[in-house]
Amino acid sequence: MIRVSAPALIQVGSGLHPKKVAAPCHGALYWTVMARVVSALRIGPHEIWPPIVLAPMSGVTNRTLRALYKPFGFGLTVTEFVSSNALQFGSARTMEMIDQHGLEQPVSTQLWGNDPAIMAQAAKIVRECGADIVDINFGCPAPKVTKTEGGSACLRDVYRCEAIMRAVVAAVDCPVTIKMRLGWTENDLVFIDVAKRAQAAGVQAVTLHARTAKQLYRGSADWQRIAELKAAIDIPVIGNGDLTDAHAALARMRESGVDGVMLGRATLGNPWLVSALRALMNGEVPAPHPSAADRLRFAVVHYETMVAEWGEARAVPQMRKHLGYYLKGFYGASDLRERLMRTLTAAETLGLVRQTIARLESVPECAVA
Ligand SMILES: Cc1cc2nc3c(=O)[nH]c(=O)nc-3n(C[C@H](O)[C@H](O)[C@H](O)COP(=O)(O)O)c2cc1C
């Protein structure tokens, strides 16, 4: 028989939604109510729970990865960035970048470009193709993007940023968001100016990767700047940069007051980081980190799904880097990584990974947790 105890509701803020879980208590099952410790992220009509966003990563966050990683606890995933110019031609390669899996809604589709009219046209195209949110990239520091005044180079001209945002907001009937860096250099920290223009233009959320464009990935993301941004505007702010640990990410979120956090590199090969963060946000104790063998078992699922969806010729090179991420922290990983780099077929690679799983299970102490 299930007995229902009085709910032990711990409300740690406003707008939080308690969740019922069955918890064993003195041999009987009692209903206790776990309390979310942060609020859902609201972007227009979308209530995003948990407020954890998978960072857009070019060449990485294709529809397969988004669909595979979302169940670990991402409330929102973002496509890799797509050129607004390329969308006008609609090549198969461009269109597959904005393609969705069907399992990862809501999806935010990210665009880059320097021309307000072309960005508006591109926004209409991606909206017609199912984007729930259109995100504008004001953050990419790669020369192939900035030499045409796209990505983070837009931050050198806040009027251009504003014109792009106004044109895109006017073009679509869904929320528009922006993702930006602090500014082009440390002498031009325009992020608050651009965010205020965004708010006035009708943009519905701002993500800040707290580095300058010139920094690329050097130094550390400056979360103090993220807190300053949160205090300066009323629309939701998503903080991004260097979140590698679930407890630290939740602490960053609370200290800066942001409405959501975006995680990128640290989740590659380690989506369990996101499950741990989701558990903390739900007021729960995170599950233990999976064993090395279980992590590799998931890597096999990832590999097989990529081969099934993209074909072997495209999946094998892409999966080499992912296997490298899954192997982080393993005893003997560098030797195995080297052998995996030399395999040419999926069967050969998966054979090697399966042998490793069997070895880890027979001598579990070989694996570093
Ligand atoms: C391989 C790679 C590709 C990226 N591609 C994009 C992109 O297409 N659009 C974008 O806004 N940011 C892109 N970024 C930046 C990430 O979204 C994120 O802002 C950055 O990695 C910092 O977050 P992290 O420290 O959690 O990784 C990329 C980063 C990496 C490592």
The ligand as an SDF file (V2000), in Angstrom:
LIG
                    3D

 31 33  0  0  0  0  0  0  0  0999 V2000
   33.6520   23.4170  -31.7920 C   0  0  0  0  0  0  0  0  0  0  0  0
   32.8800   24.6470  -31.3760 C   0  0  0  0  0  0  0  0  0  0  0  0
   31.9840   25.2070  -32.2710 C   0  0  0  0  0  0  0  0  0  0  0  0
   31.2420   26.3430  -31.8990 C   0  0  0  0  0  0  0  0  0  0  0  0
   30.2990   26.8290  -32.7710 N   0  0  0  0  0  0  0  0  0  0  0  0
   29.4860   27.8510  -32.3640 C   0  0  0  0  0  0  0  0  0  0  0  0
   28.3950   28.2730  -33.1770 C   0  0  0  0  0  0  0  0  0  0  0  0
   28.1210   27.7290  -34.2590 O   0  0  0  0  0  0  0  0  0  0  0  0
   27.6400   29.3150  -32.7120 N   0  0  0  0  0  0  0  0  0  0  0  0
   27.8920   29.9310  -31.5110 C   0  0  0  0  0  0  0  0  0  0  0  0
   27.1860   30.8600  -31.1260 O   0  0  0  0  0  0  0  0  0  0  0  0
   28.9120   29.5310  -30.7280 N   0  0  0  0  0  0  0  0  0  0  0  0
   29.6790   28.5060  -31.1090 C   0  0  0  0  0  0  0  0  0  0  0  0
   30.6670   28.0420  -30.2690 N   0  0  0  0  0  0  0  0  0  0  0  0
   30.8150   28.6560  -28.9260 C   0  0  0  0  0  0  0  0  0  0  0  0
   29.9710   27.8910  -27.8900 C   0  0  0  0  0  0  0  0  0  0  0  0
   28.5940   27.9770  -28.2010 O   0  0  0  0  0  0  0  0  0  0  0  0
   30.1910   28.4700  -26.4750 C   0  0  0  0  0  0  0  0  0  0  0  0
   29.8160   29.8140  -26.4760 O   0  0  0  0  0  0  0  0  0  0  0  0
   31.6440   28.3650  -26.0320 C   0  0  0  0  0  0  0  0  0  0  0  0
   32.1930   27.0910  -26.3160 O   0  0  0  0  0  0  0  0  0  0  0  0
   31.7710   28.6410  -24.5160 C   0  0  0  0  0  0  0  0  0  0  0  0
   31.0050   27.7190  -23.7760 O   0  0  0  0  0  0  0  0  0  0  0  0
   31.6920   26.4450  -23.0270 P   0  0  0  0  0  0  0  0  0  0  0  0
   32.8150   26.9900  -22.1920 O   0  0  0  0  0  0  0  0  0  0  0  0
   30.5750   25.8490  -22.2240 O   0  0  0  0  0  0  0  0  0  0  0  0
   32.1980   25.5430  -24.1120 O   0  0  0  0  0  0  0  0  0  0  0  0
   31.4310   26.9370  -30.6260 C   0  0  0  0  0  0  0  0  0  0  0  0
   32.3600   26.3720  -29.7510 C   0  0  0  0  0  0  0  0  0  0  0  0
   33.0670   25.2360  -30.1080 C   0  0  0  0  0  0  0  0  0  0  0  0
   34.0410   24.6430  -29.1090 C   0  0  0  0  0  0  0  0  0  0  0  0
  1  2  1  0
  2  3  1  0
  2 30  2  0
  3  4  2  0
  4  5  1  0
  4 28  1  0
  5  6  2  0
  6  7  1  0
  6 13  1  0
  7  8  2  0
  7  9  1  0
  9 10  1  0
 10 11  2  0
 10 12  1  0
 12 13  2  0
 13 14  1  0
 14 15  1  0
 14 28  1  0
 15 16  1  0
 16 17  1  0
 16 18  1  0
 18 19  1  0
 18 20  1  0
 20 21  1  0
 20 22  1  0
 22 23  1  0
 23 24  1  0
 24 25  2  0
 24 26  1  0
 24 27  1  0
 28 29  2  0
 29 30  1  0
 30 31  1  0
M  END
$$$$
